[in-house]
Amino acid sequence: MKSHKPYVVGEYYSGPAEKQAFLRDIFDRTAPYYEGIAKWGWFGSGQIYRRNVLKRAGIRHDMRVVDVASGTGPVARALISLLDSPSQVVCVEPSAGMIAESRKTVPCVHHQATAESLPVEDQSFDFLTMGFALRHVDDLDATFREFRRVLKDGGKALVLDVTIPDNPVGHFLFKAYFKHILPSLTLVFSRNREAHKLMKYYWETMEQMTGREEVAEIMREAGFREVRHRVLLGCFSEYEAVR
């Protein structure tokens, strides 16, 4: 069994306990700005992408879904648009500030908890989603075991993430945007230094993320089958796995 080590990002924290305290604090502080940053930061393409990837992954209108690390609710909103009722979605998010923002547009049950300890019953969901939050998890082994626990037999996990392109040109452009341009624009438009700090932190975590093949292997070791990984446009990593 591989042991996933939490990222150690210099000026922000030096260990797991400090990391989670830092994350909750900065997400609470930046929650009112987060939705806007996500929209213009990805040029308004986010919701189109989320709906498309959910359809490709086989979401059905009658499924019950848990959205882990739900943030301000972008994945949950995409789910609601494809399901029969908002009551079919349960959101789990560690930050109280992000939950408060999510509740403004997402009429679902919200739980404040981490991915490693989901406050839901065994085998109670048909589908599980996690959008762009793997880097915030301390223990991938425990997280994927927990994902498997809450899914029904035959249920699917869909984990989305952003990874640095392998192509040298793509790598250069990606780094220029996420390391320099996006943090600077965030400061200009939000006039909030904590939001600027969060965007700087995002780039640094991208540089330290667990490799794609290792993530897929940890999912297999957690008991998932039919684990698949694909990359869209060189930077969108999509992991699918079946319980």
N, C-alpha and C positions, 0 to 999 in steps of 0.2 A: 504494500500500500504506500503510495507516495504521500508525503506530508507537505502540504502547501504552506509556504512561509509568507506571512503578511509582508506587504511592502513597507520598506523603511524609507520615507521621503524626508530627507534632511531637516529643513526648517519647520516642518509641520508636526512631526511626531517621531518617536523612536521605538515604539512597541505597540502591540495589539490594543492594550487598554487605552493608551494615548490616542491611537488612531481612531477608535470608535468615539471617544469624547470629542476629538477634533471634528469628525464628520458630522455628528449630531449638532454641534454648535454652529458650524459654518452653514449647514443646510437649513437650520432654523433661521439663521440671520439672512440668508439669501433667497429664501423661499418666494417672497413677493416678486423677485426679479427673474426667477428661474424659467418660468414659462416663456417670457419674452425672449430671453437669451436663446433658448432651445429653438424657438420658431425662426428668428432671423439668422441665428448662427448656422442653421442648416437650410437657409434660403426657402423656408416654408414647405420643404419636401417631407418633413417628418411623418405627418399623419398619413400621407399617401403611401409611404414606404411601410408603415406599420400595418395598415389594412392589407396591403398586398402580401406581406410575409405571413400574416395570420392565415390568409386564404391559401397560400401555397403550402403551409404546414398542416392544413386540413381541418381548420376550425369549423364546427357545425353550429347551427343556430340553437340547438337544444343542449349544448354542453354547459357544464358548471366549471368555472375557471377561477384559479387563484393567481393574482398578479403580484409577484414578489418584487420588493424594492420599487414600489409603484410611483414614488415621487409625487409630482403634481398631477398625475393621472393620464398621461398621453396614451399609454398602452391600454389602460382601462377604457378610455373613450373610444379607441379603435375597436376594442372588444364589444362594447355596448352597441356600436353601430352594426355589428354582425350577428348579435345574439337576439333572442326573443325578448329578454328583459334584463334591466340592470341588476336585478336581484340574483342573477346567475354569476355575478362577479364578486369576489372578495379581494380587497386590497390589503397588502401587508407592507408596511414602511416604517423604518426606525425613527425618522424625524417628525416630531410633532408639528413643526412649521410647514413641512411639505404636505402632511395630511390635511392641515387646515386649508391650504390652497387647493388641494385636490377636491375636498368636499364642496367647493364652490361650483364645480362642474361635473362631478362624478357622484351620482346618487347610489353609492354602493356601501356595503359594510366595510369599515376600515379598522385594521388592527395595527397598533404600534409594536413592532417586534422586528428582530433580525432574521435573515435568511436561514441561519443555523438553527433557529428555534421557532418554527411557525405555529401559532396558536390555533390550529385547526385539527380536526380529527383524521385518523388514519384512513387512507383510501377513500377520500371524500370528494375528489375532483377528477374530471375527465381530461383537463388540460391545465398546464401551468406555464406562465410566462414570466420572464425576467428581462427587462430592457436596459441594456447599457449600464450594468451595475456590478459586474463580476469583480472589478478592481477594488470595490469597497468591501468585499467579503474577506474575513480573516482566514476562514478554513473551508476550502473548496470541498474537501472530503466530506465533512459534516454537512455542508450545504446540499450537496447532491444526494447524500443519503436521506436528508430531510425531504428533498423534492420527491424522491421515490416513495417515501413513506406516505405522503399525502395524496398521491395519485392512485387511482383505481388501476386494476390490472388492465393493460392495454392503453392506459392513459399516456399522454405525450407531454414532454417538457420541451419548451422552445425558449432558448436563451440567446439573446441578441447582444452583440458587443461591437465596439469600434476598434479596429486594430490597424497598426501602421502598415501601409502598402509595402510589398516586397520590391516592387519596381523602383529603381533609383530615382526616376523623375517624380513618380507618385510620392515617394518617401520625402523628397525635398519639398514638394508643394504642400503636402500634408503637415509637415513639421513647421513650415513657414506660417501656415494658417493657424494651427492650433497652439503653437508656442508663442507667436508674436502678434498676429493680426487679431484673432478672436479675443484674447485677453485685453488688448488695447481698445478694441471697439466696445467691449463690455464696460470698461471704465468710462468711456466717452458717453455711451447711451444711458447707463444706469447711474453713473456718478456715485457708485458704491464700491468702496475699496475691498470689501469682503467678497463681492461678486467677482471682482477682478482677481482676487487671490484664489478663488475657487477655480476659475478658468486656467490659471497658471498651474494649479495643482493637478487639474485634469490631464494636461500634457505630460507632466512628470509621471503620473501613474501609467499613462499609455506606454512610456518608455520602459516601464518595469513590469508590465503585465505578464502573467503566465502564458507560455506559448500555446498556440492553437491545438497542436497535437497532444500536448500534455493535458489540456482541459478536456479533450475528448476521451483520453485514456482514464482520467479521474472519474468521468461519468460512467465509463464501463466498469471500473472497479467498485463503484457505488451500487452496481447491480442493474444498471440500465442496459437495454439491448437496442439493436438497430441505431446505434449512435452515428450520426452523420454531421459533418461540418462542411459548410460551403462559404465562399467569400464572394460578395457581390460588389462590383465596381472597385475591387481591390482593397476595400477598407471595412465593409460591413460583414462581420462574422456572424453566422447563423448556425447554432447548434440545435439539433433535434435528437431526441432520444425517447424510447418507449419503455414503460415499466413492464 
